[in-house]
Amino acid sequence: MLMPQHDGFHDLLITALPQLRAHARALTRNSAAADDLVQDAVANALAARDSFTPSTNFRAWMHRILYNRFISDTRKRHATEDLDHVPDAVLGVGGAQEDRLILGELRSAIGRLPAEQRAALLLVALQGMSYDEIAEVTGCAAAAIKTRVFRARRQLRASLLGKVVAFSNASERCFGWTDRIGAAPIRAAD
């Protein structure tokens, strides 16, 4: 029986699991599907472990495998599900009734975003990934990621305010639903 080499790969993989799960939940919008996606991505990573270069960004490599697996699975079954299965803790903490209503509005608005914009926004907002890391994961330019995040934020703002917001200058701020929960308004220049 062959003994596996201990090169830190498994440690890196285990450390990445919580972020992979959060990313998968953001992409699939379903806990069970997210767990399946993470399991498939881990299996793919283990099978392709020889292709990983130790001096490179393991986190980006894993997120890229997860994202590619998600795209492949989505192309196979074109079905979508809503964000009702995402735990509130992923999108924010529950609070007073008004906060729950706002969170429901936000969840619904995020669900209506195009998949590419939703994925970019959630990777920035939930995972704290940089535009460059997301570009590496998704295989597109950092400028395209910035545009997707900007458009996602603009669409969310318009959706939550119930109108289309004009962005005439970079310092324009959106006041409204964010003020009610004490969060900082989203800037148009982000």
Rosetta blueprint (number, residue, H / E / L):
1 M L
2 L L
3 M L
4 P L
5 Q L
6 H L
7 D L
8 G L
9 F H
10 H H
11 D H
12 L H
13 L H
14 I H
15 T H
16 A H
17 L H
18 P H
19 Q H
20 L H
21 R H
22 A H
23 H H
24 A H
25 R H
26 A H
27 L H
28 T H
29 R L
30 N L
31 S H
32 A H
33 A H
34 A H
35 D H
36 D H
37 L H
38 V H
39 Q H
40 D H
41 A H
42 V H
43 A H
44 N H
45 A H
46 L H
47 A H
48 A L
49 R H
50 D H
51 S H
52 F L
53 T L
54 P L
55 S L
56 T L
57 N L
58 F H
59 R H
60 A H
61 W H
62 M H
63 H H
64 R H
65 I H
66 L H
67 Y H
68 N H
69 R H
70 F H
71 I H
72 S H
73 D H
74 T H
75 R H
76 K H
77 R H
78 H L
79 A L
80 T L
81 E L
82 D L
83 L H
84 D H
85 H H
86 V L
87 P L
88 D H
89 A H
90 V H
91 L H
92 G L
93 V L
94 G L
95 G L
96 A L
97 Q H
98 E H
99 D H
100 R H
101 L H
102 I H
103 L H
104 G H
105 E H
106 L H
107 R H
108 S H
109 A H
110 I H
111 G H
112 R H
113 L L
114 P L
115 A H
116 E H
117 Q H
118 R H
119 A H
120 A H
121 L H
122 L H
123 L H
124 V H
125 A H
126 L L
127 Q L
128 G L
129 M L
130 S L
131 Y H
132 D H
133 E H
134 I H
135 A H
136 E H
137 V H
138 T H
139 G L
140 C L
141 A L
142 A H
143 A H
144 A H
145 I H
146 K H
147 T H
148 R H
149 V H
150 F H
151 R H
152 A H
153 R H
154 R H
155 Q H
156 L H
157 R H
158 A H
159 S H
160 L H
161 L H
162 G L
163 K L
164 V L
165 V L
166 A L
167 F L
168 S L
169 N L
170 A L
171 S L
172 E L
173 R E
174 C L
175 F L
176 G L
177 W H
178 T H
179 D H
180 R H
181 I H
182 G L
183 A L
184 A L
185 P L
186 I L
187 R E
188 A L
189 A L
190 D L
